[in-house]
Amino acid sequence: MAWTDDIATARDNAAKTLAEIMARPKPSYNVQGHSFSWMEYQKFLSEVIDNCSRQLAYGEPFEIVSRGL
């Protein structure tokens, strides 16, 4: 399995989760000092999707080697 398959799977999973929580939005709340912010979670999932898509668009990673004289 190539690294691109792993990134595509991560992107697809994040998109599926985002669609699920957007279909049934929940309010943000605090429980015993722990806060749960659904808006932040939605933002996080959107960023994951964007980053994975960007990595897939660039293709294989590469390294540029240069020397200064």
N, C-alpha and C positions, 0 to 999 in steps of 0.2 A: 504494500500500500504506500503510495507516494505521499509526501507531506501535503500536497495540494488536496488530496482526498480528505485528510484529517481536518484541514482548514475549512473545506467546503462542508463537511459534516458539522463542524462547530458552528458555522454560519447558519446552516439550515436548522440546527437545534435551537439556536438563539431566536431565529425568526419564528419558529413554531411556538416557542414559549411566549414571545412578544405578542403574537396573534391571540394566544389563549388569554393572556392577562388583559389585553385590550378589549376582548369580547366581554369580559366580566370584570370591569375595573373595581378596585377596592379602595377604601379611604386609607390614608396614612394614620398610624396610631402608635401609642406607647404602651408597653406592658412591662411593669416592674423595672423601669429604667432602660429598657431596650426599645429603640424606636424602629419602626418599619415604614419606610417611605416608598410607596408604589411608584411615584413619579421618578424617584431616583433609580429605581430598578428598571423602569421603562427606558430611561436615558442610558443606563449602563448597557442594556441589551441592544439598543440602537447603535451605540458606539462599538460594541463587539461585532455587529453585523457590518458596519462601515469598515472597520479595521480588517476583518477577514476578507471582505470584497476587494479592498485595496491591495492586500497581499496577493490575492489570486490574480488581480489585474497585472501586477508587476512580473508575474511568472517566477521562474527559478531564481533563487538568490544568487548573487554573484559578488565578487570581490575585485576591487580595482587596486592594483599594485603600482606605485609610482616611486621614483627616486629623485631626490634633489641633488644636484651637483654643485 
